Amino acid sequence: MNIEKFVLIRSVTGEVTRLDEIVAGFIRDGIWGVSVFGEKCVEIEDLVDAICVGDASEPYFLWTRSHPDEPFEEVVEFLTGMAGHENDGIRIVEI
């Protein structure tokens, strides 16, 4: 059974109009960590953090990391190590 606990946001365009909805899904699904790769990845990581904190009345702890200068394959390898299984527990979301 594949239990996803980590997400890799692969940002192709840097578009963030649906990010609130996407992160709400991560929270609902009990995701533990999010890495962001691609266009505007540092800014997107900051937005994910802000969405999780919200108004601070009920913050959701979510480990985040951006990968502005790393090859995609290395980011996948990093998350695979975090998940503990080869491609098990990793969800890739393209925006």
VENCORWO-V459449 format. One record per run of one state. SS is the DSSP state (A for helix, B for strand, O for the rest). FROM is the first residue (numbers start at 1). TO is the last residue. If there is no record, write none. Layout:
BEGIN
ss=SS from=FROM to=TO
ss=SS from=FROM to=TO
END
This chain:
BEGIN
ss=O from=1 to=5
ss=B from=6 to=11
ss=O from=12 to=18
ss=A from=19 to=29
ss=O from=30 to=32
ss=B from=33 to=38
ss=O from=39 to=40
ss=A from=41 to=53
ss=O from=54 to=62
ss=B from=63 to=66
ss=O from=67 to=71
ss=A from=72 to=83
ss=O from=84 to=89
ss=B from=90 to=94
ss=O from=95 to=95
END
